Amino acid sequence: MKSRRAGPYDGGYGWVVVISAFFIMGLTAAVLKNFGLFFLDVQSHFGIPTSTMSWVTSTTIATFHLGAPLASVLTLQFSQRVVIIIGGLLASSGMLLASLDLSLPWLYLSMGILQGLGISFSWIPANSMVSHYFVRWRPIAYAIASSGECVFAVMFSPFFQWLIETYTWQGALLIIGGLQLNLCVCGALMRPLQKVESPLQETKDCLEGDAAALPPKRKFYFQCSLMKKPEFFLYILFSIFAAAGFFIPPLFLVPLVHSLGIDKYWPAMILSTLALADLAGRLICGWIANLRLCRNLQLLTMMVTLLGVVLLLLPISQNYWTIIVFALLYGFLFGCVVAIHVTSIVDIVTLERFDNGLGLFMLFRSIGGFMGPPAAGWLVDETNNYSAAFYLSGLCLVSSAVFVCAVDCLVQRRKVLEAEVHQVTTKE
């Protein structure tokens, strides 16, 4: 017999974990989402082109994703609580050091690498905790936790704009770094599920002695073996194309609005409106997924396709209210995608392999996150038009939907084969 974890609670202290994850999402992803508010001020301060400025955000996004496997390994080695606290310290340090305004390379190191690593070390374990504490209510629990990103984004958009105008962008980063120290408090609330050992397993552990040190290594190598599964490999391709499109709109939406002659707090209000629609999308899609009206991967395919189409149409907007409408559609559909694209990994690799699968998923997603914003920035420099960034984003997302559709077909074929084998075995 193997050791087993205490069963998921589907409630009880699990809701404390959800609330803690809610705040973690807000203090990490919502901050990253509002980096666009700093774009023009930092670009003007250093006197750099759009493509060069885009690398700051790309470095943050890439480090966030590249740090995911390390966060998964550390979570397996220690606990989610320890890793989240370390992440809070790294994220806060990154913002505090960026506020010193030493040089552009220093900004890449602090706001890019340290902040990105801090976000990764906080975000990955928080998702892991929610998935392990819930089974029946997993979609809605994850939707509630991830909605923290939207709620905080609504508040942060005007708040960050006010900080920039009052204390300059350097002072704003200093204050944001102080806020992110609260990630350590959230991490302290993450109580890991305890392992329950059987008597036979305890005897076996005593006989094997040092063999207890082996599981972390086996888990790490097993992580790489997941790539041999064709459905998971295709889902990795989806993650690359989707990430390339995901991180472009939040970065270039504010500059697009400014290019139309709309200034002051109006661009920040668009981000707040977008975040509210994002919140509605996460909660509604999480609720629909929980009803099991259709397969998660089917729902994901539809939402990603619609999201790509909306982004392709968004550049036709030539006034504030048209942009608001498209921003609402974009935010709602984005929320729908986010609500189910992580939990869908469980459908592909099972819950036991979820931590490893999520780490690998985030690792390869860094390719798209790292290349998307700079590629969009280069197109903007070449065409002198911010619309090009949204065309690229829309094409990437529509392309990614093809891979999700293929994954769904493979998963259903695998389940049919498993059912047939089980039926034959039962008869024998």
C-alpha positions in Angstrom: 0.0 0.0 0.0 1.2 3.5 -0.7 1.0 6.5 1.5 -2.0 8.7 0.7 -3.0 12.3 1.4 -5.9 13.1 3.6 -8.9 13.4 1.4 -9.8 16.8 -0.1 -12.3 18.6 2.2 -14.5 20.3 -0.4 -15.2 22.9 2.3 -14.2 23.7 5.9 -10.7 25.1 6.0 -10.6 24.8 2.3 -12.6 28.1 2.0 -9.9 29.8 4.1 -7.4 28.6 1.5 -9.7 30.0 -1.3 -9.8 33.4 0.4 -6.0 33.4 0.9 -5.6 32.4 -2.8 -8.0 35.2 -3.7 -5.7 37.8 -2.1 -2.6 36.2 -3.6 -4.0 36.5 -7.1 -4.8 40.1 -6.5 -1.4 41.0 -5.2 0.4 39.2 -8.0 -1.6 38.9 -11.3 -3.5 42.2 -10.8 -0.3 44.1 -10.3 1.2 42.6 -13.4 -2.1 43.4 -15.3 -1.7 47.1 -14.5 1.9 47.4 -15.7 0.5 49.2 -18.7 -0.2 52.3 -16.6 3.6 52.7 -16.1 4.4 52.1 -19.8 4.5 55.6 -21.1 6.0 57.2 -18.0 8.9 54.8 -17.8 9.4 54.9 -21.6 9.6 58.7 -21.5 11.9 58.7 -18.5 14.5 56.4 -20.2 13.8 57.7 -23.8 13.5 54.2 -25.3 11.4 52.8 -28.2 8.2 50.8 -27.6 9.8 47.5 -28.4 12.6 48.0 -25.8 10.1 49.1 -23.2 8.1 45.9 -23.9 11.0 43.8 -22.8 10.5 44.9 -19.1 7.1 43.3 -19.0 8.2 40.3 -21.1 11.0 39.6 -18.6 8.5 39.6 -15.8 6.1 37.3 -17.7 8.9 35.0 -18.8 10.4 34.7 -15.3 6.9 34.1 -13.8 6.5 31.1 -16.1 10.1 29.9 -16.1 10.0 29.8 -12.3 6.9 27.6 -12.2 8.8 24.2 -12.4 11.1 25.4 -9.6 8.1 26.5 -7.6 6.5 23.0 -8.1 9.7 21.2 -7.1 10.1 23.4 -3.9 6.4 22.8 -3.1 6.9 19.1 -3.3 10.1 19.3 -1.2 8.8 21.7 1.5 5.2 23.0 1.4 3.0 25.6 -0.3 3.1 27.8 2.8 7.0 28.1 2.7 7.1 28.8 -1.0 4.4 31.5 -1.0 6.2 33.3 1.9 9.4 33.3 -0.1 7.5 34.5 -3.2 6.1 37.4 -1.2 9.6 38.5 -0.1 10.9 38.3 -3.7 8.0 40.2 -5.2 8.2 43.0 -2.6 12.0 43.2 -3.0 11.7 43.5 -6.8 9.4 46.5 -6.6 11.3 48.2 -3.8 14.6 47.9 -5.8 12.9 49.1 -9.0 11.8 52.3 -7.2 15.5 53.2 -6.8 15.6 54.1 -10.5 19.2 53.2 -11.0 19.2 52.2 -14.7 17.2 50.3 -17.4 19.1 47.0 -16.9 18.4 47.4 -13.1 14.7 47.6 -14.0 15.0 44.4 -16.0 16.6 42.7 -12.9 14.2 44.1 -10.2 10.9 44.6 -11.9 11.5 41.8 -14.3 13.3 38.9 -12.7 12.7 39.4 -9.0 9.1 40.4 -9.4 8.4 37.6 -11.9 10.0 35.0 -9.6 8.0 36.3 -6.7 4.8 36.1 -8.6 5.6 32.5 -9.7 6.5 31.4 -6.2 3.2 32.8 -4.9 0.8 32.0 -7.8 1.7 28.3 -8.4 1.4 27.0 -4.8 -1.8 29.0 -4.4 -3.4 27.2 -7.4 -2.0 23.9 -6.1 -3.6 24.3 -2.7 -7.1 25.1 -4.1 -6.9 22.1 -6.5 -5.9 19.7 -3.6 -8.6 21.0 -1.2 -11.5 20.6 -3.6 -12.9 17.9 -6.0 -16.6 18.4 -6.5 -16.4 22.2 -6.1 -13.0 22.6 -7.8 -14.2 24.7 -10.8 -16.2 27.2 -8.7 -13.5 27.3 -5.9 -10.8 28.1 -8.5 -13.1 30.7 -10.1 -13.6 32.4 -6.8 -9.8 32.3 -6.0 -8.8 33.6 -9.4 -11.4 36.4 -9.3 -9.1 38.1 -6.8 -7.1 39.2 -9.8 -10.1 41.0 -11.2 -11.4 42.6 -8.0 -7.9 44.0 -7.2 -7.4 45.1 -10.8 -10.6 47.2 -10.5 -9.2 48.9 -7.4 -5.6 49.1 -8.6 -6.2 50.8 -11.9 -7.3 54.2 -10.6 -5.2 53.7 -7.4 -2.0 53.2 -9.4 -2.8 56.1 -11.6 -3.3 58.3 -8.6 0.0 57.0 -7.1 1.9 57.8 -10.3 0.5 61.4 -10.5 1.1 62.0 -6.8 4.4 60.3 -6.1 5.8 59.7 -9.7 6.2 56.2 -11.0 9.2 55.5 -8.7 7.2 56.3 -5.6 4.3 54.3 -6.9 6.5 51.2 -7.2 7.8 51.7 -3.6 4.2 51.7 -2.2 3.2 48.7 -4.3 6.2 46.8 -3.0 5.0 47.4 0.5 1.6 46.1 -0.3 3.0 42.9 -1.7 4.5 42.1 1.7 1.0 40.9 2.5 1.7 37.9 0.4 3.6 36.5 3.3 0.5 36.8 5.5 -1.5 34.9 2.9 1.1 32.2 2.7 1.0 31.7 6.5 -2.7 30.9 6.2 -2.0 28.1 3.7 -2.3 24.9 5.9 -0.9 21.9 3.9 -3.0 18.7 3.7 -1.3 16.2 6.0 -0.2 12.8 4.7 -1.8 9.8 6.3 0.5 6.7 6.4 -0.8 3.1 6.6 0.8 0.7 9.1 2.2 -1.4 6.3 3.8 1.7 4.7 5.4 2.8 8.0 7.0 -0.7 8.4 8.2 -0.5 4.8 9.7 2.9 5.4 11.6 1.7 8.4 13.1 -1.2 6.4 14.1 0.9 3.4 15.8 3.5 5.6 17.1 6.3 3.4 14.6 5.4 0.6 12.4 8.2 1.9 14.7 10.7 0.2 13.9 9.3 -3.3 10.3 10.5 -3.9 11.2 14.1 -4.7 13.6 13.0 -7.4 11.1 10.6 -8.9 8.5 13.3 -9.0 10.9 15.7 -10.8 11.8 13.2 -13.5 8.2 12.2 -13.9 7.4 15.8 -14.7 9.4 15.6 -17.9 7.9 12.3 -18.9 4.5 14.0 -19.1 5.6 15.4 -22.5 5.3 11.9 -23.9 1.5 12.1 -23.6 0.3 13.5 -27.0 -2.7 15.3 -25.4 -0.5 17.1 -22.9 2.0 18.0 -25.6 -0.7 19.6 -27.7 -1.9 21.4 -24.6 1.6 22.8 -24.2 1.4 24.1 -27.7 -1.9 25.8 -26.8 -0.3 27.4 -23.8 2.5 28.9 -26.0 0.2 30.4 -28.6 -2.4 31.6 -26.0 0.3 33.2 -23.8 1.6 35.1 -26.8 -1.9 36.6 -27.2 -2.8 36.9 -23.5 -0.3 39.4 -22.4 -0.4 41.9 -25.3 -3.8 43.6 -24.7 -3.3 44.7 -21.1 0.1 46.2 -22.1 -1.1 48.1 -25.2 -4.7 49.0 -24.4 -3.7 52.1 -22.4 -1.3 53.4 -25.1 -4.0 52.7 -27.8 -6.5 54.8 -25.8 -3.9 57.6 -25.4 -3.3 57.5 -29.2 -6.9 58.4 -29.7 -6.5 61.6 -27.6 -8.1 60.2 -24.5 -6.1 61.2 -21.4 -6.2 61.5 -17.6 -8.2 58.8 -15.7 -10.2 57.4 -18.7 -7.6 54.8 -19.7 -7.4 53.6 -16.1 -11.2 53.4 -16.0 -11.1 51.1 -19.1 -8.9 48.7 -17.2 -11.3 48.8 -14.3 -14.2 48.1 -16.5 -12.3 45.3 -18.2 -11.5 43.8 -14.7 -15.1 43.8 -13.7 -16.1 41.9 -16.9 -13.2 39.6 -16.2 -14.6 38.9 -12.7 -18.1 38.1 -14.2 -16.5 35.8 -16.8 -14.6 33.8 -14.2 -17.5 33.3 -11.8 -20.1 32.6 -14.5 -17.8 30.2 -16.5 -16.7 28.5 -13.2 -20.4 28.0 -12.3 -21.2 26.6 -15.8 -18.2 24.2 -15.6 -19.4 23.0 -12.2 -22.8 22.1 -13.7 -21.0 19.8 -16.2 -23.2 20.9 -19.1 -20.3 20.3 -21.4 -16.7 19.2 -21.2 -14.2 21.7 -19.9 -12.1 21.4 -23.0 -15.1 22.0 -25.2 -16.0 25.1 -23.3 -12.4 26.2 -23.4 -12.2 25.9 -27.2 -15.3 28.0 -27.6 -14.2 30.7 -25.2 -10.6 31.0 -26.7 -12.0 31.3 -30.2 -14.4 34.0 -29.3 -11.7 35.9 -27.4 -9.4 35.9 -30.5 -12.2 37.2 -32.7 -13.0 40.0 -30.3 -9.3 41.1 -30.2 -9.2 41.1 -34.0 -12.2 43.4 -34.0 -11.1 45.7 -31.2 -8.8 48.0 -33.3 -11.8 49.2 -35.4 -12.8 51.2 -32.3 -12.3 54.9 -32.9 -14.0 56.4 -29.8 -14.0 55.8 -26.1 -17.4 54.1 -25.8 -16.8 51.6 -28.6 -13.5 50.6 -26.9 -15.5 50.2 -23.6 -17.8 47.7 -25.4 -15.0 45.6 -26.8 -13.1 45.8 -23.5 -16.1 44.4 -21.7 -16.3 41.5 -24.2 -12.6 40.9 -24.0 -12.6 41.0 -20.2 -15.6 38.6 -20.0 -14.1 36.1 -22.4 -10.7 36.3 -20.9 -12.2 35.6 -17.5 -14.0 32.5 -18.9 -10.7 31.2 -20.3 -8.8 31.8 -17.1 -11.5 30.1 -15.0 -11.0 26.7 -16.7 -7.7 26.6 -18.5 -5.7 25.6 -15.4 -8.3 23.1 -14.0 -8.4 21.5 -17.4 -4.9 20.1 -16.7 -6.5 17.7 -14.2 -8.7 16.3 -17.0 -5.5 15.6 -19.1 -2.9 14.3 -16.5 -5.1 13.5 -13.4 -4.9 15.2 -10.0 -1.9 13.1 -8.8 0.2 14.7 -11.6 -1.4 18.1 -11.4 1.5 19.9 -9.6 4.0 18.6 -12.1 1.7 19.2 -15.1 1.1 22.8 -14.0 4.8 23.5 -13.5 5.6 22.1 -17.0 2.6 24.0 -18.5 3.8 27.3 -17.1 7.4 26.6 -18.1 6.5 26.3 -21.8 3.9 29.1 -21.6 6.9 31.4 -20.9 7.9 31.1 -24.5 4.7 32.8 -25.7 4.7 35.2 -22.8 8.3 36.3 -23.5 7.9 36.7 -27.3 4.4 38.1 -27.5 4.8 41.7 -26.1 8.1 42.4 -27.8 6.8 41.1 -31.1 3.8 43.3 -30.7 6.0 46.3 -29.8 8.1 45.7 -32.9 5.0 45.7 -35.1 3.8 49.0 -33.4 7.2 50.6 -34.1 7.2 49.4 -37.7 3.6 50.4 -38.5 3.3 53.3 -36.0 -0.1 52.0 -35.1 -1.1 50.2 -31.9 -3.8 48.2 -33.8 -1.1 45.9 -35.1 -0.5 44.6 -31.5 -4.2 43.5 -31.2 -4.2 41.8 -34.6 -1.2 39.7 -33.6 -2.9 38.9 -30.2 -6.2 37.8 -31.9 -4.4 35.6 -34.5 -2.4 33.8 -31.7 -5.5 33.1 -29.7 -7.5 31.8 -32.6 -4.6 29.5 -33.6 -4.4 28.2 -30.0 -8.0 27.1 -30.0 -7.1 24.5 -32.7 -4.8 22.7 -30.3 -7.4 22.6 -27.5 -9.9 21.0 -29.9 -7.3 18.3 -30.8 -6.6 17.7 -27.1 -10.3 17.2 -26.4 -10.5 14.6 -29.2 -7.5 12.7 -27.8 -8.8 12.8 -24.2 -12.2 11.4 -25.3 -10.5 8.7 -27.3 -8.3 7.7 -24.4 -11.4 7.5 -22.1 -13.2 5.3 -24.6 -10.2 2.9 -24.8 -9.9 2.8 -21.0 -13.6 2.0 -20.6 -13.3 -0.8 -23.2 -10.2 -2.3 -21.4 -12.0 -2.1 -18.1 -15.0 -3.8 -19.5 -12.9 -6.6 -21.0 -11.0 -7.0 -17.7 -14.2 -7.2 -15.7 -15.6 -9.9 -17.9 -12.4 -11.9 -17.6 
